[in-house]
Amino acid sequence: MTAYQNPVLNADWSDPDVVRVGDDFYLTASSFGRVPGLPLLHSRDLVNWTLVGHALEPEEEFARPRHDGGVWAPSIRHHDDRFWIFWGDPDQGVFQVNAPEIRGPWTRPHLLKAGRGLIDPCPLWDDETGDAYLVHAWARSRSGVKNRLTGHRMHPDGTSLLDEGKVIVDGDRIPGWFTLEGPKLYRHDGWFWILAPAGGVETGWQGAFRSRGFFGPYEERIVLEQKDTDVNGPHQGGWVRTPAGEDWFLHFQQRGAYGRVVHLQPMHWGPDGWPVLGDAGAPVAVHRRPRLPVQPPAAPAADDDFPGGRYGRQWQWTANPGAGWATQHSGDGLRLTCVRSVDAADLRKLANVLTQRLPGTPSAAEVDLRLDSMEPGARAGLAVLGDAFCWIGLERAADGTVRLVHRFAEAAADRERDAGAPRPAPEGRARLRIEAGPGARCRFAYDTGDGPHPSGPVFAATPWRWVGALLGLFAVAPEGPGHAGAAAFTRFRVTPLQSLRSPFEKTFDKKRADA
């Protein structure tokens, strides 16, 4: 195949940055409050990507859900035979971790600059002079400041800054520019280059700044914008050069509940020395592939059989996991402990929701569930989780029976309520299904042994402020003494809705049409 189609990562891989080491390309992205954090993706052709690990393990700051906080807009670099990732935590400051190999071991986070509202940091080691620098942006929600970029000299070992910092680009002084953020710092052709977006994630643009000296003055230019394409606000990413000398740019597009999907743009340097991205500054939908060895089609995994009770790399908890939340065993299937919580009726407040990204194309998620807990009020299920949420699953009733339940909560609600009438699940088992159609409009279904049935009205998935909606598995029980038992999930599958449909799906389609 000689062409690729955007997006190359069709899910919420927010604020991507990329680096090449030899023939290999590595990408990281924001992980916000989910654990483990800092996903690490690998490719050899810039089109097909797989998830190979994470660089950030549980830390004290992630003890409770921080859906829009945590890890914002990381930068990844390779220097002195080590991988380096810098990121901003808007409530704490600028951190870095580093490792000899992409799979680790990664160091514990080092706080490089403390302060609220410090976001989107990017380092640069100048190979010509041996100097090191750092640039970062500001979050007005924490600092009262935005639309400017601050620069520092940095110790070459990446452990400290050598000055108090200086505003090197002030967006308020550039007519029409606002919400300047997400800087990526480079050296090219004798210039310091900062590639940074502005204008907001929904409708903004990608800018380029250049100066002969790191501290400025900088001149600017818009190098990528929507124009007459369908790609709104092409935004915030990284430049990478192939071994053959081709230049490419990876960036995100904000797509509502789907989050920030990743596009690949061709890039070259114009006769005036400025970068030209996409098709004369407009995003491309289809383009010639990079001149790299073509790899087999690949994407981050979604399906999981949970061998030995272990879950795949695609899953992240909504906060630090507790001991025994997921227990390993000799067979297949995920055994989740029904964790006791005062917040059992609000999934957004739970740390023990195991999540993965909602696919960016119409898809169905399906899983088999068995509720083993005998605790009244214990429940487990499959959810679409965002600022609002909806789930379908099983609950142990006060009389000891198990029932199929379907519940939701709107963004402003602090408790869930029924989306469909509870129904008996006499064997304590169910196959659960969520169809996320165009616009992330979700339909729910179940099978408790007598065939598939639709349940409740359509639910429109919603993002948080910065994070796309998530698919989630959970098991929870009301507060009380002692162990509350467990639930078992088996055969989790995500399938495109346009693919060949299973007997379950066909029967569900017929019943939904007859309803």
Secondary structure as UniProt FT lines:
FT   STRAND          3..5
FT   STRAND          17..21
FT   TURN            22..23
FT   STRAND          24..28
FT   STRAND          37..43
FT   STRAND          50..56
FT   HELIX           60..62
FT   TURN            67..68
FT   STRAND          71..79
FT   TURN            80..81
FT   STRAND          82..89
FT   TURN            90..92
FT   STRAND          93..99
FT   TURN            102..103
FT   STRAND          110..114
FT   TURN            116..117
FT   STRAND          118..125
FT   TURN            127..129
FT   STRAND          132..138
FT   HELIX           140..143
FT   STRAND          148..154
FT   TURN            156..157
FT   STRAND          166..170
FT   HELIX           171..173
FT   TURN            175..176
FT   STRAND          184..188
FT   TURN            189..190
FT   STRAND          191..198
FT   TURN            201..203
FT   STRAND          205..211
FT   TURN            214..215
FT   STRAND          219..224
FT   TURN            227..228
FT   STRAND          235..241
FT   TURN            243..244
FT   STRAND          247..254
FT   HELIX           256..258
FT   STRAND          260..269
FT   TURN            271..272
FT   STRAND          275..277
FT   TURN            280..281
FT   STRAND          286..288
FT   TURN            308..309
FT   TURN            313..314
FT   STRAND          316..317
FT   TURN            323..324
FT   STRAND          326..327
FT   STRAND          334..337
FT   STRAND          339..340
FT   TURN            342..345
FT   HELIX           347..349
FT   STRAND          353..357
FT   STRAND          363..371
FT   TURN            376..377
FT   STRAND          379..385
FT   STRAND          389..396
FT   TURN            398..399
FT   STRAND          402..409
FT   TURN            411..412
FT   STRAND          417..424
FT   TURN            426..427
FT   STRAND          429..436
FT   HELIX           438..440
FT   STRAND          441..447
FT   STRAND          453..460
FT   STRAND          470..477
FT   STRAND          486..496
FT   TURN            497..498
FT   HELIX           503..514
//
